[in-house]
Each structure stands twice: as structure tokens, then as C-alpha cells.
Amino acid sequence: MFRLALILYAVIGTSLAGILMVAALTMGYDTTQPVVLSALVGFVLGAPAAWYIAKQII
């Protein structure tokens, strides 16, 4: 299950980071710190999401 979660994390973490970056830019936070912070939050939230989805698949 760990391998499946890692594969899913590659897609989910990137997607969440991109979504949160676009949301930050849409709200007018167009400096470096908010954009990088939103990408970091997306990658961090991607790990438990990938684990949960891997559990649901298996």
C-alpha cells in the first residue's frame, strides 16, 4: 500500500499545490512568500490524502 500511496502522492501533491497556488494568486497574493507557502501546504496536505485514497483503493 505504501508504494501505491507514493505513486498517488506524486499526482495528488502536485495537483493540490497547483490548486492552492492558483487560489492564492486569484486572491491577489502575488508575492513570493504566499505563493511558496501555498505550494508547501499543498504538498503537505497531499500526503494524508494520498494515504487515504490508497486505503480506499485497496
C-alpha atoms as an extended CHARMM CRD file, in Angstrom:
* protein
*
        58  EXT
         1         1  MET       CA              0.0000000000        0.0000000000        0.0000000000  PROA      1               0.0000000000
         2         2  PHE       CA              2.9330000000        2.3470000000        0.6780000000  PROA      2               0.0000000000
         3         3  ARG       CA              4.0810000000        2.1240000000       -2.9410000000  PROA      3               0.0000000000
         4         4  LEU       CA              0.6000000000        2.9300000000       -4.2010000000  PROA      4               0.0000000000
         5         5  ALA       CA              0.4180000000        5.9030000000       -1.8320000000  PROA      5               0.0000000000
         6         6  LEU       CA              3.7420000000        7.1990000000       -3.1540000000  PROA      6               0.0000000000
         7         7  ILE       CA              2.5350000000        6.9780000000       -6.7360000000  PROA      7               0.0000000000
         8         8  LEU       CA             -0.7010000000        8.7170000000       -5.8190000000  PROA      8               0.0000000000
         9         9  TYR       CA              1.1950000000       11.3730000000       -3.8680000000  PROA      9               0.0000000000
        10        10  ALA       CA              3.0890000000       12.3610000000       -6.9960000000  PROA      10              0.0000000000
        11        11  VAL       CA             -0.1990000000       13.2790000000       -8.6390000000  PROA      11              0.0000000000
        12        12  ILE       CA             -2.2130000000       14.4700000000       -5.6360000000  PROA      12              0.0000000000
        13        13  GLY       CA              0.5060000000       16.6060000000       -4.0550000000  PROA      13              0.0000000000
        14        14  THR       CA              1.2340000000       18.3630000000       -7.3210000000  PROA      14              0.0000000000
        15        15  SER       CA             -2.4560000000       18.9330000000       -8.0170000000  PROA      15              0.0000000000
        16        16  LEU       CA             -3.1630000000       20.3400000000       -4.5600000000  PROA      16              0.0000000000
        17        17  ALA       CA             -0.1150000000       22.5910000000       -4.7180000000  PROA      17              0.0000000000
        18        18  GLY       CA             -1.1930000000       23.9170000000       -8.0980000000  PROA      18              0.0000000000
        19        19  ILE       CA             -4.7670000000       24.4770000000       -6.9750000000  PROA      19              0.0000000000
        20        20  LEU       CA             -3.6690000000       26.3460000000       -3.8530000000  PROA      20              0.0000000000
        21        21  MET       CA             -1.1690000000       28.4280000000       -5.8200000000  PROA      21              0.0000000000
        22        22  VAL       CA             -3.8620000000       29.4700000000       -8.2870000000  PROA      22              0.0000000000
        23        23  ALA       CA             -6.1860000000       30.2660000000       -5.3810000000  PROA      23              0.0000000000
        24        24  ALA       CA             -3.5070000000       32.4360000000       -3.7550000000  PROA      24              0.0000000000
        25        25  LEU       CA             -2.8360000000       34.2700000000       -6.9920000000  PROA      25              0.0000000000
        26        26  THR       CA             -6.5530000000       34.7680000000       -7.5960000000  PROA      26              0.0000000000
        27        27  MET       CA             -6.9670000000       36.3360000000       -4.1640000000  PROA      27              0.0000000000
        28        28  GLY       CA             -4.2480000000       38.8630000000       -5.0060000000  PROA      28              0.0000000000
        29        29  TYR       CA             -1.3420000000       37.3400000000       -3.0940000000  PROA      29              0.0000000000
        30        30  ASP       CA              1.1700000000       37.6250000000       -5.9070000000  PROA      30              0.0000000000
        31        31  THR       CA              4.4140000000       37.9360000000       -3.9720000000  PROA      31              0.0000000000
        32        32  THR       CA              6.8610000000       35.1120000000       -3.4340000000  PROA      32              0.0000000000
        33        33  GLN       CA              6.0460000000       34.1650000000        0.1560000000  PROA      33              0.0000000000
        34        34  PRO       CA              2.3050000000       33.4250000000       -0.2020000000  PROA      34              0.0000000000
        35        35  VAL       CA              2.8090000000       31.5140000000       -3.4460000000  PROA      35              0.0000000000
        36        36  VAL       CA              5.5740000000       29.3280000000       -1.9990000000  PROA      36              0.0000000000
        37        37  LEU       CA              3.6350000000       28.8450000000        1.2420000000  PROA      37              0.0000000000
        38        38  SER       CA              0.5240000000       27.7330000000       -0.6320000000  PROA      38              0.0000000000
        39        39  ALA       CA              2.5900000000       25.2550000000       -2.6550000000  PROA      39              0.0000000000
        40        40  LEU       CA              4.1220000000       23.8930000000        0.5470000000  PROA      40              0.0000000000
        41        41  VAL       CA              0.7040000000       23.4820000000        2.1590000000  PROA      41              0.0000000000
        42        42  GLY       CA             -0.4950000000       21.6340000000       -0.9290000000  PROA      42              0.0000000000
        43        43  PHE       CA              2.4040000000       19.2020000000       -0.7890000000  PROA      43              0.0000000000
        44        44  VAL       CA              1.9380000000       18.6220000000        2.9470000000  PROA      44              0.0000000000
        45        45  LEU       CA             -1.8130000000       18.0260000000        2.6030000000  PROA      45              0.0000000000
        46        46  GLY       CA             -1.1700000000       15.6950000000       -0.3110000000  PROA      46              0.0000000000
        47        47  ALA       CA              0.4640000000       13.0510000000        1.8940000000  PROA      47              0.0000000000
        48        48  PRO       CA             -2.5370000000       12.1820000000        4.0980000000  PROA      48              0.0000000000
        49        49  ALA       CA             -4.8570000000       12.4980000000        1.1150000000  PROA      49              0.0000000000
        50        50  ALA       CA             -2.7570000000       10.0190000000       -0.8770000000  PROA      50              0.0000000000
        51        51  TRP       CA             -2.6520000000        7.6260000000        2.0730000000  PROA      51              0.0000000000
        52        52  TYR       CA             -6.4380000000        7.7910000000        2.5000000000  PROA      52              0.0000000000
        53        53  ILE       CA             -7.0990000000        7.2530000000       -1.1840000000  PROA      53              0.0000000000
        54        54  ALA       CA             -4.6460000000        4.3340000000       -1.2920000000  PROA      54              0.0000000000
        55        55  LYS       CA             -6.5390000000        2.7310000000        1.6080000000  PROA      55              0.0000000000
        56        56  GLN       CA             -9.8200000000        3.1660000000       -0.2700000000  PROA      56              0.0000000000
        57        57  ILE       CA             -8.3860000000        1.5740000000       -3.4180000000  PROA      57              0.0000000000
        58        58  ILE       CA             -7.0400000000       -1.4850000000       -1.5870000000  PROA      58              0.0000000000
